[in-house]
Each structure stands twice: as structure tokens, then as C-alpha cells.
């Protein structure tokens, strides 16, 4: 029974978080050459995902801290961060020092990564709640442990992709453009799919 729940938890995590690997790779690429950047990305990812799990677990027990109609508006977080990153990229487009990793901004911040993780996974809450509610306390505990264990694998995969020579060169050259595009895309997608602002 436990093995069955572990398999279901692994499958559910993979299906609902596959897009996070791309975002993680971009964050790792943004932090290349900065001390503690990898730690900031990992900590931010865990912090954001822990918030998702906390809301989902609470909702499974009947406590709704995050009304369902609010979830689409979480898209404003990555949208704002994406616009901010795009403005910074535009301002430094001719700055030769910007090509030097040491001269780039300080890399991703923990709360930025956590915000994007939470916003990107906001729709996952709607999937997790009924699963957690029907799994019972024991089953829910298994889901949470499996999710947190797989999150480490996801972080490792994001870092792996960001450090492969071909991908690393592409991200080094285009990452400063891709990151805002991806963040803005995630934000718009969350807003549109959730019907925020009557979209």
C-alpha cells in the first residue's frame, strides 16, 4: 500500500512540476559565478514549495487560507519579477561589464525564487487538496515526504542542465533574456488560465 502511494506521489509531483526544471536551470544560470547562489536557489525553491504544501495540507483539513479566486492573481508575482528583470536587461544591454559574470547582479535571491515557485505552483494546490483529503493523515505524510525528497532531485536536475557545456553556453549568452521572458510567460499564463481580471 505504501509503495503504491509512493509511486502515485512521485507521478503526481513529476506531472505538476515538470516546468520547474526549466525555471530552476535559468535561476542557476543567473547565479553562475556568484557565491551562495546555488544555496539561494535551493532554499528559495524549498521555501516556495513548502508554502504550497502548507496551504494544500491546511485546505485538505478544511482550513482555507488562500481563497480559490485569489490563486489566478498569483501570476502577478512572476509577471512583476519578469518585468523587473527585463528592465534591468534593457538598461544594461550595452554595458560591456554585464558580460562579465562578476559584474552581473548578485544572482537570484531566496525570496524571488520562493515567490516564483509559489506562484508557478499555485494551481498545483487545487490538484493536491483533493488527493491529500482522500489520502488521510498517513497517506498525506507519505505524499509530503516524497514531494520534498523529489524536490531535491528537481533542484539537482536544474543545476545539472544549467552546467552542461552546451546548455551553459546558451544560458550564459541568452539567459538574461530568457529569464524575464519565461517569468512573464508564466505570469501571463497563470492570469489567463485562472481568468484573472476577466481574461
N, C-alpha and C positions, 0 to 999 in steps of 0.2 A: 504493500500500500504506500509506504513512504517513498520507495523507488519510483512508483508511478507519479506521486506528487512532485518529486524532484524533477522528473522528466517533463511534466506539464509546466512547472515553474520555469525551467530552462527554455522551453519552447516559447512561452509567453513573454519572457524577458527579451529573447532574441527578436521576436516579431515586433515588439513595441519599441525597441531601442536601436534598431539597425542603423538609423540615420545619425545616431550619436557618434558613431565611429568617425564619420567624415568631419563633424564639428570638433571632435577631440583632436584629430590629426591637424586641423587648422590651428587650434589653440596651441598645440605642441610646437608647430612650425613658427607661430608668432613668438613663442618664448625661447626659440633657439638662440643660444649664446648668452642667456640670462641665468644667473644663479637662482636657484629655488623656483624657477618657472614650472618645471615638471611637478614639483610638490604642490604648487598653487593650483595647477590644472586638476591634479588628482583630488586634492582637498575640496576644491570647488565642485567637482563632479559628485563626490560623495555627499557634500552638504546639500546640493540641489536635489539629488536623488533621495536622500534621507527625508527631505521635506515632502517630496512626492509620496513616499511610503507612509509618513506620519499622517498626512491628510487622508490617504486611502484607507489606512487602518482605522483612523478615527471615524471616517464615514461608514466603514463596514460595521462599526459598533453603534451607528446611528447618530453620531455627532458630526454635524456638517459645519466645518469651519470655513469652507470655501463653497459658497453657493454655485450651483451649476452654471447660472447665467454669467458668472464672473470669469469662468475659465477661458472663453474666447479672447477676453481682453488681456490675458497674459501675453498674447502676441505683441503687445506694446513694448515689453521688456527687450526681446531680441531686436525688434524694429528700431528702438531708440539706440541700443548699443551698436547696431549695424550702421545707422546714420552717423553716429559719433565717429566710428572707425572710418567711414567713407570720407567724412570731413577732414579727419587727420591725414588720410592718404592723399586727398586732394591738395591740402596745404603743403605737404612735403613732397609733392610729385617731382619737383626739380631740385630737391635737396640731395646733393651727392652723398652727404654723410648718411642719409637714410639707407643707402645701400650697405652701409657698414652695420653688421648686427649689433655691435656695441653701442651704436648711436641711435638705434631704434628705441621706441618707448620701452618701458620696463617689463614688457611681456604681459601676459594675461594676469588679471587679478582674481583672487579667490571668489569674491562676491560677484564679479562679472560672469565667471564660469558657472557659479551656482545659479545665478539668475537665468542664464540661457538654458541650463539643464532643466530647471524647474519649469520654465515657460514651454520649452520644447516637449517636456513630458507631461504637461498639464492635461492633455487629452488622454494620457495613459491612466489617469486617476479613474475616469469613467469605466475603463476596462477592468482595472484592478479591484474596484469596490465590490461588484457582484461576485467575483471569484473569491475574494477574501471572506465575504459574508457567508458564502456557502461552504467554505473550507473548514470553518470552525477555528478555534484558537490554535490547536496543534498544527493544522494544515497551514494556517496563516503564518505561523512561526517558520515553517519549512520554506514557504514562499519567500519570506523576508530574508532568511539566511542565504538561500540560493541566489536571490537577486543581488545581494550585497557581495557575494563571492564572485558572481559573473561580472559585476561592475568592475572589479579589479582586472578581469580578463579584457573587458572592453577598453579600459584605460591603457593596458599594455598593448592592445591591438592598435589603438590610436597613435600611441607613441612609436610603435613599430613602423606603421605606414609613413609617419612623418619623418622617420630617419632612414628609410630606404633611399639609396643614392638618386635614383631617377625621380622618385616622388619628392624627395627632399629638395632637389634642384628646382623642380616645378613649383613647389610650395614656397621656396625661397624667392623665386622670381615673381610668382603670381599670388602668393598667399595674402599679401597686404590688400589685394583687390578681391580675392575670393572670399576672405573672411567677412567683410561687410556685405557682399552680395548674398552669401549663404545666410547670414543673420537676418538681413532684410527679407529674404525669401521665406525663411522660417516664420518670421513675424507676420508677414502678409498672409501666408498660408493658414496660420492659426486663426487670424482675424477673420479671413474669408470663410474657412471651413466651419468656424463656430458661429457665423452670422453676426459678428460684432458690428455695431453701427449700422445694422440693417443691410449688410453686404450680402 
